[in-house]
Amino acid sequence: MTQSISLPTQNMAGVTQQFDLPKTSTRATQSQWTRMLRNPTALLGLVIVLIYLVLALFGEWIAPYPSTEQHLNDALQPPSSTYWLGTDQFGRDILSRVIVGSRSMILLATASTALALLLGAFTGLVAAYFGGWIDEIMMRATDVLLSFPALLLALLILSTLGSAMSYLVLCIAVVFAPAIARVVRSVVLELKTREFVDAARMIGASHSRIMRREILPNLMSTLLVETAIYFGYAILVGSGLGFLGMGVQPPSPDWGLQVSDGRNFLLTAAWVVIFPALAIASLVIGVNLLADGLASNSGNHHL
């Protein structure tokens, strides 16, 4: 939500005109968050996300056992008072591995989403603002990337670069950036026709200043919703890559890798697969609930 201030300018005839420039209201932003927190589903999503953030930050101290510690005599033990979620084929405590594994998953999703937003927002903003051949070239490049299924494109990139964490972040960012660029472009095409942009041009503001000071602040609500949406997607893609052996590598207790390692025991020790899979599902659901709350509160319709 914004409130406007008037900027007086003079046209060629010397007549003073008034242009409305948007000014972000701190009180309005706080009110927006207050309304979102009154939404039960958005509040539930926020609680779920905060729980996993706490586990990611303090998981090594919360976990009852070291995540890589093996108890071979207790291999494939069902959930009990000793091992609340049971053990895997090496006797490792599944609860501890799920807790500690949240760190690598959230780090991967956060870094890749941030990079995707940076690339996508820059591409969409520049393409829409300048238009013409710049817009045409950038959008055709995004169309090429969007023509590939997300997981297939990720596998193609990783098979070329390798599966180091930095390459994983870059890979997921490249997969998501084109879709974000499309959303940003559609918003900027409308924003650049507003009076406050015309007013900035009339007072001699440079292109970079107009994009940075006038258009970008009005993209924040859109980017906030896109962050929540693609954070959930990044978790799914990261888990899928881990399941295929192309994600975070051992000894990190990656959730996707845990599901992959335990799939052979699905019929005899289902808890080995069920609990890491539930961790993935619950975090994605929490992020999606939060994204829905942000979208409905900001009036964003690009989902």
N, C-alpha and C positions, 0 to 999 in steps of 0.2 A: 504494500500500500504506500502511496506517495501523497505528499501535499505539494502545491505548486507555489513558486514565487515568480513575480513578474519582472521581466527585463526590458527596459525601455530602449528602443532603437529608432533611428530615423531612416525613412526611405529616401529615394532620390529627390522627391519633392519637398523634403524637409519636414514631413508629417511624422510625428512621433507615434510609434506603434508599440503594442505590448505583446510579448511572447511569454508563454508559460513554460518555465523550466521545472522539471521534476526535482523534488528534494525529498530524500528519504527521511521518513519520520521514525525516530527510535520508539516512540510510544506506539505507533501503528505496528511496527515489527513485533514489539512485545505483545500487543493485542492479538496479532496473528498466531504467535506461538501459544498464547493462552487458549484461543479457540481450538487449536489443534489438539492440545492436551485434554480438552474436554471431550474429544472424540474417543470413545472407549477402544476402538480397534487401533487407532494411532498410538494411544497410550500403551496398549499391550505390546505393540511393535517396538516402541521405545524401550520398554522394560526388558524385553528379550535381547535387544541389541546391547543395552547397557550391561546386562549379565555377562554376555560373551566378551564385552570389552574388559570387564573386571577379570574374567578368567584369562584373557590374553595377557593382561598386565601382571597378574599375580599368580598365574597358574602353577608355576613351579613350587610355590609355597603352599598353595591350596591342595595340590594333588597328594593323595595318601602315600604314593610310592613314586620313585623315579620312573619316568616314562619308558626308559630302556632297560630297566632292571628285570631280569628273567628269574622266574621261579619254576624251573623245569618240572619239579614234582607236583606242581599245581596247574599244569597245562590244561587248557579247555575246561576250567572249572566254571560251573554255572554261577549266576549271581547269588551272593551269600552275604552274611554279615562281615566276612573278611574281605571279599572282593565284591563290592556293591553291584558292579556291572559285569562280573565274571572276568575270566582271563582268556588270552588268545592261545595259539598253538605253542608259543614259547613261554607261557606262564606269565606274560606281562599283564599288568592290571589295566583293563580297558578304560575304566573311569579316569585313571591318571593320564592315559594316552589321549583320550578325548579332550580333557582339560588343557593339557600342554599343547595339543595339536591346534587349538583355537588360535594360538599366537601366529603361527606361520600362515594360516588361512586368512586371518584378518589383515596381517601385514601385506600379503599378496593382493588381496582385494582392494585395500586402501591405496597402495602405491599405483596399481594398474588403473584404478578408477580415476585417480588424480591426474595421471599422465594422459589418459583418454580424454578427460575434460579439457585439459590444456590444449591438446592437439585439435580436438573437435571444435572447441570454442574459437580458437584462432582461425581455423579453416573456414568455419561458417561465417564468422564476423567479417573477415577480409573479403570472402567471396560475395557476400550480400552487399556490403558497403560499396565496393568498387564496381561490381557488376561487370558486364561486357565480357571480354575474352578471359579475364581473370576468373570470373565466376564460372564460365564454361569449362575451363581447364580443370579447376579444382573439383567441380561437381562431377565431371566425367571420371576423374580419378577415384572419387568416393563411390561412384556407381560400380566401377571395376571391383573394388574391395567388397562392396555389399553383395555382389553376385556370388561370392563364396559363402557356404555355410560356416558359421562361426567356429565350430570345433575343427572342421577340415582346414580352414585357413590357419588356425592356431597350430595344428599338427604340421602343416607345411612349413611354417616359420621355424618351429622348434626343431624339426628334422634337419634344417639347414644350419641353425645357429647353435643348437644344444639346449640343455634343460637347466642351465644355471638360473638362479632366482632373478637376476637382472634381465635375462632373456625372457623369462616367464612374464615379468611385468611389462616389458616392451611388447611382447606378443599379444597379450590380452588388450593392451591399450590400442594397438593397431587394429585389432578386431572390432573394438567398440567405437573408436573415434569417428568413422564415417557416419554412423547413425546419429551421433551427437551433433556432428557438423550439419546434417540435414535439419535437425530441429532448431539449432541456433540460427541457421540461415533463414528459416521461415519466420522467426521472430524478428530478426534484424531487418528483413525486407519491409516489415510494417513499421518498425521503430524509426527507420531513417527518413520516413516521410512526415514525422511529427514536427510540430512547430518549434520545439526546443532545439532540434537539430538544425533547422533552418536559421534560427536565431544565432546559434553558435557559428554557423558559416558566415553570417552577415557581420559578425564582430571580428572576423578574421582568424578564427580558431583553425589550427592545422588538422589534417585528417587523423593523425594519431591521437591528438587531444580529444577530438570529437568521439572517436571510438572508445578511448579510455575513460573519459570523464562524463560523457553524455549517454552513450549507448550501453556500455558494459554494466554500469550499475543497474540498469533496467532489465538486464538479463539474469540477475542474481536469483530470482525466484524460479526461473526456468532451470538454471544450472543446479539449484538445490534439489529439485525434483529429479533431474537427470542423474545426479550423484547417487541418490537413494536407489533408483531403478538399476543403474549399471553396477552398483556395489553388489546387489543380489546376483546379477548375471555373472559377475566376476567370480563369485563364490562357486557357482555352478560350473563354469568353465574350468576354473582351477581344480575343482574336485574331479571333473571328468578327465582332465589331463593327468591328475595323480592316479586315477584308476587305470589309465592306459600306460602308466609308468613313465610319463613325460613331464610330470609335475615336480613338486618338491620331493627331493630324494632322501632316502634313509641316511642317518638314523632319525630324522625328524618324523614325528608321528602324524604325518599328513592324513586327514580324514579320508580322502579319496584312495590313498594307498592302503589304508587299513581295510576299507571295503574290498579292494582288489585282493589283498592277501588273505582275507577271510572267506572269500566266496566259495572256496572248496569245502568249507565246513558249514555251509548254509543249512544243510539237512540235519547235521549231527550237533552243531553248536551255533545256532542261529544268532545268539547274542554277539558273536564276534563281528557280524555284519550289521545287525540291527541298530546298535547304539551309535556307531560312527555315522551311519546313514541318517538316523534321527537328528544328530547334531547338525548335519548339513541342511536337512529339511527345515528344522526349527529356526536356524539363523536366517535362511532365505525367506521364510514366512514372516519373521519379525521385520526384516528389512522391507519386504513388500507392503506390510501393513503400515509401516512408517511412511513409505513412499506414497501410498494411497491417501494418508492423512495430509501430507504436504501438498499433493496435487489438488485435492478437493479444496484445501484452504487457500491455495494461491490462484485457483481458477485456471490451472494449466491443463490443456487438452491435448498434449502431444504424446500421451501414453500409448 
